[in-house]
């Protein structure tokens, strides 16, 4: 039961209305004072002055001794200060502890400024000063929290024209900031605390959030409890036993805890009771006061203003090839590649950094059951190494923004493409994209040469989503990783090829599995150099002769120079001319030809003469 008996309108039932109605009687000197009136707050302010301050307008002389200094600034309202009437020393007032919950708070007898409580130490729940005890007792007696004073004091210092709002919710707006949101434009931090995020979408406004004027946290407002033992003129208060993250562990019987979970929720509930309206009607008033219709054109413009770069269409078949090909449309309904695929476009966001590094992010269609989360690889700043079609999470912030706009019913893709192409001339050249190094290569030969560079190999080896703690494993073969027999007395120390603890062995096994998964994905996406592919095939082959052999049936190889050369100049260029003669017709695909050329400076293939001339690097 919320109250022992129904309270009359002349007493504390309309406490929040009386408080708001008496805001104009506040006056600003060094602190805040109030003339005598019927508000319960006036009893406290007849004895004490209250003010809000920040690091720029107060001087902390000791642990609980503050002084104010006159300075023109925008106060951040970081601390609540209190002093007796006529006093000169301000005392800080911290948040009232939830336990224990006495009828009247007292200052600690053992508190010494600069030393703290000499008996209870950091477990002391007594007030540090008489001023703090008086404020805590007021909060306990009248069912308000620390945020109440922040809101009242901030409102009392606002300009008169800011308090002259009209409309049925003007009194509520004087104390709280209200916002109607949905799951897309809000982020749930815990059961009562939310954060607001900027999202281009058509908001369903299914949630009501409120925050105090001096607060930075939005609190969700649930449906006001009614019926049962809750009378029509009840005063809603904040539950003394509610803890964020744990809930209320006191009122568990019956319909559970019917107290408010925050000061903001109690304020809104009392307002709804006084006005005899529901939460849905309040949301409608808020929506009408901030009514701005969102259109696909406006949403697309907002996305382009939020993110740099432009949107382009590429051939879907070429883009999903490995390696990735960037193929625009021809004048007819085919792509510009040699395969001339029937035009099936995908939307890609292109971001260029100083015309050297490029990021091409595909904006995939909105999944049917989208959880609106980012890929675990992308959260670590790495490319997504999941198999094609297996990742249902967003792989870029741009893709997330487009998905949320489409989820709310806004078809933004055509407008994104149209706005991006207004002043852009799209190239018709086919190019290849390395998503690891963020480079665009003009030809397959240049792409395979790039894959053979040291920079590309280093970036691939660093592409892990885990921060490892143990030593680098000696190799990546999981079956050959063992635990050292004498790790504490091992004569090899940190150079020992065996693990020196169970944790290190477990990490080595995890690294081997991750390296294998990433290597498989790299090979699938065509980002591994030809030499490495050949080496891996050689290592994993059951018979190495099938991969590399000095002699092949019906094939003879000759060289015009001695294979052993002595030189003192390390920068000297050496050339060997190999001649390959075959007894059968040599057949090379275009891809094999391009990949082999990346390993040689010059390569010429002659099928008719059955000769293959290669100049080795």
C-alpha positions in Angstrom: 0.0 0.0 0.0 1.4 3.3 -1.0 -0.1 5.5 1.8 -1.6 4.6 5.2 -4.7 6.6 4.3 -5.8 8.8 1.4 -4.5 12.3 1.7 -6.5 15.4 1.0 -5.7 17.9 -1.9 -4.9 20.6 0.7 -2.0 18.5 2.1 0.8 16.7 0.4 -1.2 15.2 -2.5 -0.6 18.2 -4.7 3.0 18.6 -3.5 4.5 18.6 -6.9 1.9 21.0 -8.2 2.5 23.4 -5.3 6.3 23.1 -5.9 6.0 24.0 -9.5 3.5 26.8 -8.8 5.9 28.4 -6.3 8.9 28.5 -8.6 8.4 32.2 -9.3 9.0 33.0 -5.6 12.6 31.8 -5.8 15.1 34.5 -5.7 18.8 34.4 -6.6 21.5 35.8 -4.3 24.5 33.7 -3.5 22.1 30.7 -3.1 18.4 30.1 -3.4 15.8 31.4 -1.0 12.1 31.2 -0.9 9.4 33.3 0.8 7.1 31.6 3.3 4.3 29.8 1.5 2.4 26.6 1.7 5.1 24.5 -0.1 7.0 21.9 2.1 10.2 23.0 0.5 9.8 26.5 2.0 10.3 25.0 5.5 13.8 23.8 4.4 14.6 27.0 2.6 13.6 29.1 5.6 16.6 27.7 7.4 19.1 26.8 4.7 20.2 28.2 1.3 20.7 25.8 -1.6 22.6 26.3 -4.8 24.2 24.3 -7.6 27.9 24.8 -8.6 30.7 23.4 -10.7 34.5 23.5 -10.7 34.5 26.9 -12.3 32.3 28.7 -9.8 33.3 27.1 -6.5 36.5 26.9 -4.4 37.0 23.7 -2.4 39.0 24.7 0.7 38.7 21.4 2.4 36.9 18.1 2.2 33.4 19.6 3.0 34.2 23.3 3.0 33.3 25.2 -0.2 33.1 28.9 -1.1 31.5 30.4 -4.2 33.3 32.9 -6.5 31.5 35.2 -8.9 32.2 34.3 -12.5 30.3 34.5 -15.7 30.0 31.1 -17.2 27.6 28.3 -18.2 27.4 26.2 -15.0 27.6 22.4 -15.4 25.7 21.9 -12.1 28.0 19.2 -10.8 27.4 19.5 -7.0 24.6 20.6 -4.7 25.7 23.0 -1.9 23.9 23.9 1.3 24.6 26.5 4.0 22.7 27.8 7.0 20.9 31.2 6.6 23.4 33.9 7.0 26.4 31.6 6.9 29.4 31.9 4.6 30.6 28.3 4.3 28.9 26.0 1.9 28.7 22.2 2.5 28.3 19.6 -0.3 25.2 17.4 -0.2 25.8 13.9 -1.7 23.2 11.4 -2.7 21.2 9.9 0.2 22.2 6.3 1.0 19.4 3.8 0.4 20.3 1.8 3.5 19.8 2.2 6.4 16.6 4.2 6.2 16.1 6.2 9.5 13.3 8.6 10.1 15.8 11.4 10.7 19.4 11.6 9.5 22.2 12.9 11.8 25.7 14.1 11.2 28.5 11.6 12.1 30.0 12.2 15.5 33.4 10.8 14.4 33.7 12.7 11.2 36.8 15.0 11.0 37.3 17.2 8.0 40.3 16.0 6.0 40.3 12.6 7.6 36.8 11.4 7.1 35.0 9.1 9.6 37.7 7.7 12.0 35.4 4.9 13.2 33.2 3.7 10.3 35.8 4.6 7.6 34.4 4.3 4.1 31.4 2.3 5.4 30.0 5.3 7.2 26.4 6.1 6.1 25.9 9.1 8.4 25.8 12.6 7.0 29.1 14.5 6.9 27.5 17.8 8.1 24.3 19.1 9.7 23.4 20.7 6.3 23.6 17.3 4.5 21.6 15.6 7.3 18.8 18.3 7.0 18.5 17.8 3.2 18.5 14.0 3.6 15.8 14.2 6.2 13.7 16.4 3.9 14.1 13.9 1.0 13.1 11.0 3.3 10.1 12.8 4.7 8.6 14.0 1.4 9.5 11.1 -0.8 11.9 13.0 -3.2 15.4 12.2 -4.3 18.6 14.1 -4.9 17.6 14.9 -8.5 14.6 16.9 -7.2 16.8 19.7 -5.9 18.8 19.8 -9.1 15.6 20.2 -11.2 14.1 22.8 -8.9 17.3 24.9 -8.7 18.0 24.7 -12.4 14.4 25.8 -13.2 14.6 28.7 -10.7 17.6 30.1 -12.5 16.1 29.8 -16.0 14.8 32.8 -17.8 11.1 33.8 -17.3 10.3 33.4 -20.9 11.4 29.8 -20.8 8.8 29.1 -18.2 5.9 30.7 -20.1 5.2 27.6 -22.1 1.6 26.9 -23.1 -0.2 23.6 -23.5 -1.4 21.0 -21.1 2.2 19.6 -20.4 3.9 23.0 -19.8 4.1 22.4 -16.0 5.8 19.1 -16.6 8.2 20.5 -19.2 9.2 23.1 -16.5 10.7 20.3 -14.4 11.6 17.5 -16.9 12.8 17.0 -20.4 10.4 14.6 -22.2 11.0 12.6 -25.3 8.9 9.9 -27.2 11.3 7.4 -28.8 11.4 3.8 -30.0 13.8 0.8 -29.9 15.7 2.1 -32.9 16.5 5.6 -31.6 17.2 4.6 -28.0 19.6 2.3 -26.3 18.6 0.4 -23.1 21.4 0.6 -20.5 19.5 -1.1 -17.7 15.8 -1.6 -16.7 15.2 2.1 -16.1 18.1 4.0 -17.8 18.3 4.7 -21.6 20.4 6.7 -23.9 19.4 8.5 -27.0 21.1 7.9 -30.4 20.7 9.8 -33.6 19.0 7.6 -36.2 17.3 8.4 -39.5 14.0 6.5 -39.3 10.3 6.8 -38.9 9.9 6.7 -35.2 7.0 4.6 -33.7 7.3 6.5 -30.4 6.5 3.5 -28.3 8.6 4.5 -25.3 8.4 7.6 -23.1 11.6 8.9 -21.6 12.2 11.7 -19.1 15.2 13.3 -17.4 15.7 16.1 -15.0 16.9 19.5 -16.2 20.3 18.9 -14.5 20.6 15.2 -15.3 22.3 13.5 -18.2 20.4 10.2 -17.9 17.1 9.4 -19.5 14.7 7.3 -17.4 11.9 5.2 -18.9 8.3 5.9 -17.8 6.2 2.8 -17.4 2.4 2.6 -17.1 1.1 4.3 -13.9 -0.2 1.6 -11.5 -3.8 2.0 -10.5 -6.6 0.0 -8.8 -6.5 -2.2 -5.8 -5.3 -0.4 -2.7 -4.0 2.5 -4.7 -6.5 5.4 -4.3 -7.4 8.0 -6.9 -5.5 10.8 -5.0 -2.4 8.9 -4.0 1.0 10.5 -4.0 3.5 8.4 -6.0 6.9 8.2 -4.5 10.3 6.6 -5.4 10.9 3.1 -3.9 13.5 3.3 -1.2 14.5 -0.3 -1.9 14.9 -0.1 -5.6 18.5 -0.6 -7.0 19.2 -0.3 -10.7 20.2 -3.6 -12.0 18.7 -5.6 -9.1 15.2 -4.2 -8.9 13.2 -4.0 -5.6 13.8 -6.9 -3.2 11.2 -5.7 -0.6 7.8 -5.4 -2.3 7.4 -8.8 -3.9 4.0 -9.9 -2.7 0.8 -9.4 -4.7 1.2 -7.3 -7.8 4.8 -6.5 -6.8 6.4 -3.1 -6.2 4.1 -0.3 -7.3 6.4 2.5 -6.2 8.2 4.6 -8.9 11.7 3.5 -9.9 13.0 7.1 -10.4 12.2 10.6 -9.5 11.2 11.3 -13.1 8.7 8.4 -13.1 7.2 9.6 -9.9 6.8 13.1 -11.2 5.2 12.0 -14.4 2.8 9.6 -12.6 1.7 12.4 -10.2 1.2 14.7 -13.2 -0.9 12.0 -15.1 -3.0 11.5 -11.9 -3.6 15.2 -11.5 -4.5 15.7 -15.1 -6.5 12.5 -15.3 -4.8 11.5 -18.6 -2.9 8.4 -19.7 0.6 7.9 -20.8 -0.5 7.5 -24.4 -2.2 10.9 -24.4 0.9 12.5 -23.0 3.0 10.9 -25.8 0.6 12.3 -28.3 1.0 15.8 -26.9 4.8 15.5 -27.0 4.6 14.2 -30.6 2.3 17.0 -31.7 4.6 19.6 -30.2 7.6 18.2 -32.0 5.9 17.0 -35.2 8.2 16.8 -38.1 7.3 14.3 -40.8 10.2 12.1 -42.0 10.3 11.4 -45.7 12.7 9.1 -47.7 14.3 12.1 -49.4 14.9 13.8 -46.0 16.2 10.6 -44.5 18.6 10.0 -47.4 19.9 13.6 -47.1 20.4 13.1 -43.4 22.5 10.0 -44.0 24.7 11.7 -46.6 25.2 14.7 -44.2 26.1 12.3 -41.4 28.6 10.1 -43.3 31.3 11.2 -45.8 31.7 9.6 -49.2 29.1 8.6 -51.8 26.9 5.7 -52.8 27.6 3.7 -56.0 26.0 0.8 -57.8 28.3 -2.2 -58.8 27.6 -5.5 -60.5 26.6 -8.0 -57.7 28.1 -11.0 -59.5 31.5 -9.3 -59.8 31.4 -7.8 -56.3 30.9 -11.1 -54.6 33.7 -12.7 -56.7 37.0 -13.4 -55.1 38.9 -11.2 -55.3 36.3 -8.4 -55.3 35.8 -6.7 -58.6 34.3 -3.2 -58.9 32.3 -3.3 -62.1 30.0 -0.5 -63.1 27.2 -0.7 -65.7 27.6 -0.5 -69.5 25.4 1.5 -71.7 23.2 -1.6 -72.1 21.9 -3.9 -69.4 25.2 -5.7 -68.7 28.2 -5.0 -66.5 31.5 -3.7 -67.8 33.4 -7.0 -67.1 34.5 -9.4 -69.8 31.8 -11.8 -68.6 29.1 -9.1 -69.3 26.8 -10.3 -66.5 23.1 -9.3 -66.8 22.9 -6.1 -64.7 22.0 -7.0 -61.1 23.2 -4.0 -59.0 24.1 -3.7 -55.3 24.5 -0.5 -53.3 28.0 0.2 -52.1 29.2 3.1 -50.0 32.6 4.5 -51.1 34.9 6.5 -48.8 38.2 7.7 -50.0 41.0 8.9 -47.8 43.4 11.3 -49.7 42.8 9.3 -52.9 45.1 6.5 -51.7 43.1 4.4 -49.3 39.6 3.4 -50.2 36.8 1.7 -48.3 34.0 0.0 -50.3 31.2 -1.1 -47.9 28.4 -3.1 -49.3 24.9 -2.1 -48.0 23.2 -5.4 -48.0 19.4 -5.9 -48.0 17.8 -5.6 -44.6 17.7 -9.1 -43.0 14.3 -10.5 -42.1 15.2 -10.9 -38.4 17.7 -8.1 -37.9 19.0 -7.7 -34.3 20.7 -4.3 -35.2 24.1 -5.3 -33.9 27.5 -4.9 -35.4 29.7 -7.9 -36.6 32.1 -9.1 -33.9 35.0 -8.7 -36.3 34.0 -5.2 -37.3 33.7 -4.1 -33.7 37.4 -4.8 -33.4 38.2 -2.6 -36.4 38.8 -5.6 -38.7 37.2 -6.8 -41.9 34.4 -9.4 -41.6 36.0 -12.8 -42.1 32.7 -14.7 -41.8 31.7 -16.9 -44.7 29.7 -15.2 -47.4 26.0 -15.0 -46.4 26.6 -16.2 -42.9 26.9 -12.8 -41.2 23.6 -11.2 -40.4 25.0 -8.3 -38.4 25.8 -4.9 -39.7 29.3 -4.5 -41.1 29.5 -0.7 -41.1 27.8 2.3 -39.5 26.4 3.3 -42.9 24.8 -0.1 -43.3 23.3 0.2 -39.8 21.8 3.6 -40.6 20.3 2.4 -43.9 18.9 -0.7 -42.2 17.2 1.4 -39.4 15.7 3.8 -42.0 14.3 0.9 -44.0 13.0 -0.9 -40.9 10.9 2.1 -40.2 9.4 2.1 -43.7 11.6 4.6 -45.5 12.9 3.5 -48.9 16.1 5.5 -49.0 18.3 3.6 -51.4 17.1 5.2 -54.6 17.5 8.7 -53.1 21.0 7.9 -51.7 22.1 6.9 -55.2 20.4 9.9 -56.9 21.9 12.4 -54.4 25.4 10.9 -54.7 25.3 10.9 -58.6 24.2 14.5 -59.0 27.7 15.9 -59.2 29.7 12.7 -59.6 30.9 11.2 -62.9 31.2 7.5 -62.4 34.1 5.6 -64.0 33.5 2.8 -66.4 36.8 1.0 -65.7 36.8 -2.4 -64.1 39.1 -2.6 -61.0 39.9 -5.0 -58.1 39.6 -4.1 -54.5 41.8 -5.4 -51.6 39.7 -5.0 -48.5 42.6 -5.7 -46.2 44.9 -2.9 -47.5 42.0 -0.7 -48.7 43.6 -0.4 -52.2 42.0 -0.3 -55.6 44.1 -2.1 -58.3 43.6 -1.4 -62.0 44.3 -4.9 -63.3 44.5 -8.5 -62.1 48.3 -8.5 -62.6 48.7 -5.5 -60.3 46.4 -7.1 -57.8 48.4 -10.4 -57.6 51.6 -8.4 -57.4 50.1 -6.5 -54.5 49.1 -9.7 -52.7 52.8 -10.7 -52.9 54.0 -7.6 -51.0 55.3 -7.6 -47.5 52.8 -5.0 -46.4 49.9 -7.1 -47.5 51.2 -10.2 -45.7 51.8 -8.2 -42.5 48.3 -6.8 -42.5 46.9 -10.3 -43.0 48.9 -11.7 -40.1 47.7 -8.9 -37.8 44.0 -9.4 -38.7 42.9 -11.0 -35.5 39.9 -10.1 -33.4 41.5 -11.2 -30.1 44.1 -9.6 -28.0 46.5 -12.3 -27.0 48.4 -12.4 -23.7 50.9 -15.3 -24.0 53.9 -15.8 -26.2 53.8 -16.2 -30.0 53.3 -19.9 -30.8 56.2 -21.6 -32.6 53.9 -22.6 -35.5 50.3 -23.0 -36.4 50.0 -26.8 -36.5 47.6 -27.6 -33.7 48.5 -31.3 -33.5 52.1 -30.5 -32.8 51.6 -28.1 -29.8 52.6 -29.6 -26.5 53.1 -28.7 -22.8 56.7 -28.4 -21.6 57.7 -31.2 -19.1 59.7 -28.8 -16.8 58.4 -25.2 -17.4 59.9 -23.8 -14.2 63.5 -25.1 -14.8 63.4 -25.1 -18.6 66.8 -24.1 -20.0 65.3 -22.6 -23.2 63.2 -20.0 -21.3 61.1 -17.8 -23.5 62.5 -19.5 -26.6 61.1 -22.9 -25.7 58.9 -24.3 -28.5 56.6 -25.9 -25.9 54.0 -24.1 -23.8 55.0 -23.3 -20.2 51.5 -23.3 -18.7 48.1 -24.8 -19.4 46.8 -21.3 -20.1 49.5 -20.7 -22.7 48.8 -24.0 -24.4 45.1 -23.2 -24.5 45.8 -19.8 -26.1 48.2 -21.4 -28.7 45.4 -23.8 -29.7 42.9 -21.0 -29.9 45.3 -18.9 -32.0 45.9 -21.9 -34.3 42.2 -22.4 -34.8 41.6 -18.7 -35.5 44.6 -18.5 -37.9 43.2 -21.5 -39.7 39.7 -19.9 -40.0 41.1 -16.5 -41.2 43.5 -18.2 -43.6 40.6 -20.2 -45.1 38.5 -17.1 -45.5 41.5 -15.2 -47.0 42.1 -18.0 -49.5 38.3 -18.1 -50.3 38.3 -14.4 -51.0 41.3 -14.5 -53.2 43.6 -12.4 -51.0 46.4 -14.9 -50.6 49.4 -14.5 -52.9 50.2 -17.3 -55.4 53.5 -18.2 -53.7 51.8 -18.8 -50.3 49.0 -20.8 -52.0 51.6 -23.0 -53.6 53.5 -23.4 -50.4 50.3 -24.4 -48.5 49.5 -26.9 -51.1 53.0 -28.3 -50.8 52.7 -28.6 -47.0 49.3 -30.2 -47.0 49.7 -32.6 -50.0 49.9 -36.3 -49.4 52.5 -36.5 -52.1 54.7 -33.4 -52.6 55.7 -34.5 -56.1 52.2 -33.5 -57.3 52.9 -29.9 -56.3 56.7 -29.4 -56.8 59.1 -31.6 -58.5 62.5 -31.2 -60.2 61.5 -33.7 -62.9 58.1 -34.0 -64.7 57.4 -36.7 -67.3 57.5 -35.4 -70.9 58.7 -32.0 -69.7 62.3 -30.7 -69.8 63.6 -27.5 -68.3 66.9 -25.8 -69.2 68.6 -22.6 -68.0 71.1 -20.4 -69.9 73.0 -19.4 -66.7 74.6 -21.2 -63.8 72.1 -21.4 -61.0 74.9 -20.7 -58.4 76.2 -17.1 -58.7 78.7 -15.3 -56.4 78.4 -11.6 -56.1 79.5 -8.9 -53.6 76.8 -6.3 -54.6 73.6 -7.1 -52.7 71.6 -4.7 -54.9 72.7 -6.4 -58.2 69.9 -7.6 -60.4 70.3 -11.2 -61.4 68.4 -12.9 -64.3 67.9 -16.5 -65.3 66.2 -17.6 -68.5 64.4 -20.9 -68.2 63.1 -22.8 -71.2 60.4 -25.3 -70.7 59.8 -27.9 -73.5 56.8 -30.2 -73.4 55.6 -33.1 -75.4 51.9 -32.2 -74.8 49.8 -29.1 -75.4 50.2 -26.6 -72.6 46.9 -25.0 -71.4 46.8 -22.0 -69.1 43.7 -20.2 -67.9 43.7 -16.5 -67.8 43.7 -16.5 -64.0 46.7 -18.9 -63.8 48.5 -16.7 -66.3 47.9 -13.6 -64.2 48.9 -15.3 -61.0 52.1 -16.8 -62.4 53.1 -13.4 -63.9 53.1 -11.9 -60.4 56.0 -14.3 -59.5 58.1 -13.4 -62.6 59.2 -10.1 -64.1 58.3 -11.3 -67.6 56.5 -14.3 -68.8 55.6 -15.5 -72.3 53.6 -18.6 -73.0 53.7 -20.2 -76.4 51.4 -23.2 -76.9 52.2 -23.7 -80.5 55.9 -24.0 -80.0 55.4 -25.8 -76.8 58.0 -23.4 -75.2 57.4 -21.4 -72.1 60.0 -18.7 -71.4 60.2 -17.3 -67.9 62.5 -14.6 -66.5 62.8 -15.2 -62.7 63.0 -12.2 -60.3 
